[in-house]
Amino acid sequence: MSLSGCVNPSARIASSLEGYGFQPDQSQCVGDRLEANLSLGQLQQLGRAARAAREGDTTPGRLTVSDFVRAAAAVKDPKVPLEVARAAAGCGVLTNPPAL
């Protein structure tokens, strides 16, 4: 997940999640919630952790909810995995996960 550039963080998060198979409405919801509840620095840390988690992955085109939460847990700031889990739950990602 890349969070740099001119596009707002919410749109970048949503685009990345859609690329991994999340539904567009869920992706936008997660992006909006993370942008609202995390600082730019925290979002950048999450992006780095997500990229690092994908390195060497045997299925790099797929990202499960578990993968996303696990990547967030790699960030040393405890607020990041908490907000990722809240966003995933609040946006229905846990009850209607991406198709594999």
MOWO-V992417 format. One record per residue. PHI is phi in degrees with one decimal (none if undefined). D_CENTER is the distance of its C-alpha to the mean C-alpha in whole Angstrom. Layout:
phi-><PHI/PHI>
d_center-><D_CENTER/D_CENTER>
This chain:
phi-><none/-103.0/-122.8/-104.7/103.8/-83.5/-74.3/-64.7/-55.8/-58.1/-66.3/-68.1/-62.2/-59.3/-61.7/-63.8/-65.1/-60.9/-62.2/-95.3/103.7/-72.1/-66.3/-55.6/-67.7/-66.7/-60.6/-65.9/-60.7/-61.3/-58.7/-61.8/-67.3/-67.2/-62.6/-71.8/-110.1/-121.4/-75.2/-59.3/-62.0/-65.1/-64.6/-65.6/-61.3/-62.5/-60.4/-64.0/-64.2/-65.5/-63.2/-62.7/-66.7/-82.3/-63.6/76.6/-69.4/-77.6/-129.0/-65.5/-86.7/-120.0/-135.9/-87.4/-59.3/-60.6/-59.7/-64.5/-67.0/-63.1/-62.3/-63.7/-66.7/-73.5/-75.2/-72.0/-82.3/-63.9/-70.0/-64.1/-63.7/-62.6/-70.5/-64.1/-64.2/-62.5/-64.2/-61.4/-69.0/-67.8/-99.7/78.7/-69.7/-75.4/-91.7/-138.4/-67.9/-60.3/-70.4/-96.8>
d_center-><7/10/10/14/17/18/16/14/11/10/11/10/6/8/10/8/6/10/11/10/12/10/13/13/14/11/8/10/11/7/7/11/10/8/11/14/13/12/14/14/14/12/9/11/11/8/8/11/10/7/10/13/12/12/16/18/16/19/17/14/14/12/9/10/9/11/9/6/8/10/8/8/11/13/12/16/15/15/14/10/10/12/10/7/10/11/9/9/12/13/12/14/11/13/16/16/13/13/16/17>
